[in-house]
Every structure is written in structure tokens, then in C-alpha cells.
Amino acid sequence: MYSDISVIEKVENGTTVVAMEEVPGASPSTMLHCALCTCNIPVKLSYSDVLILEQFMREDGTVLPRELTGLCKGQQLRLERCVMQAHWAGLFPDRTIPDFDRSGYKRFSR
């Protein structure tokens, strides 16, 4: 469980005592609502919703992490799956670096 720490400073008989106390906080994994779950219009992501998917992607075509998107676990997994399906369907352009050397990867593609 994630918790915040507060620092308590006390002066007793001319001696300063510094203590740390844990303050329980909410864990990111226990988030109940996200931007897609609390939307007035029910959003069920599909691989063809390119405009919605692009909002959660970096310039190189990878999906932003859950800490940045603010999505719940289920929606994040659905988002990642839909982005991969859209890549496979050719809906996103190839955004790899033009001078990227793939020669090291040839041994893996047998």
C-alpha cells in the first residue's frame, strides 16, 4: 500500500525530536474511475477509433504509461490492445526513425 510520510518536529526540554509518521494514501492500482469510465457517453474502445487512440500515444507510436493516461487497469489494457490492432490493420503510419538500423534484429526473425 502506498503511503505518504509526514515529518513531525517536537521540542522537548530543549531537545528537538524529529519523527516521521506514515499517512495512508490511495494506491494508483485502486483507482475506481478513469476518464473513459466516467464519460457521459459510454466509450467502448475499438481499433478503428484512431482519433481517441492517438490521444494516448507518444509521437513514436507507443502507448503512454498508465500513470500519465490516468486510466483504470481495464481501460489501459483495452487501450493497448486496440493500439496494437490498429497498427496491425495499418491505420497508423510507420513512425520509426528513418536511419534506424535493424541489422541486430535479423537474428530474431528467422
N, C-alpha and C positions, 0 to 999 in steps of 0.2 A: 504494500500500500504506500502510495506517495504521501509525504507529509512535508509541511513547511516547518522551519525551525525559527523560533523567536529567541532573541537574546535578552536575558533579564539581568540587570545590573543593580546590586544592592550594596548599601554601605552599612556595615555593622561594626560598631566600636572602632571606627577609624580604619577599618579594613574593607576594601572593595571586593565583593564577591560577584563574579560573572558566571552565570549559569545559562545553559541552553535548554529550551523546552520544546518538545515536538508539538506542533499544532496539526491535527489531522486535516488532510485536504482531499479533494476529489482526484481520483486517478483518471488519466485520459482514456483508459480502456473501459471505464464505466460511464462514458458519455451516452446519454439516452437519446438525445435528439441532435440531428445534424441539419445542414442547410437543405438537403434533399428530402429528409423525413418530415420536416416542419413546414414545407412549402404548401401554400393553399391549394395549388394544383398538384394532384398526385403524380409524381415523376417516377416512371419506371424506365431506367436507362436501357437503351438499345445501342447496338454498334453503329446504327445509322444516324444517331443523334450527334453529328460531328461538331456542331456549334457548342453543345453542352460539354462534350468530352474535351474540346480544346481549352476550356476554361480551367481544367485541372491538369494541364500538361505543361512541361517545360518546352523551350524552343527546340531542343533536340529530339522531341517526341516521347520522352519518358514521363511517367506519371509522377506528380508531386507526392511527397510522403503524407501520411495521414495527419501528422502534426501541423502541416501547413494547410491542408484542404479543410480540416475541421469536420470531416465526415465520420460517421459511425463505422464500426468494423464491417458490417454487412454491405453498406453502400460503397465503402472503399474497395472491397473485394469485387463487387459487381462492376465498379468503375474500371478497375484494372483489367478485368476480363473483357469488357466492352472495347477498351482501347486496343487490346491485342486482336480482337476480332476485326476491328476497323482497319488495323494495319494489314492483316491477312487479306481483307477484302479490297485493299488498295485505295481506301478512302482518304488516307493521309499521304502526303508526298514523302518521298525518301529524304530525310533530313540529316543524313550522315555527312560528315566532313568530306569534301571532295578529295583531299590529299590523304585520306585515312588508309593506312597500309594494312590490308587484311591478310598478308602473307603468313603471319603467325597463326592464323586460324585455319589454314588449309589442312593441317594435320588432323583437325577435329571433324572436317566434313569429308569423310571417306565414303 
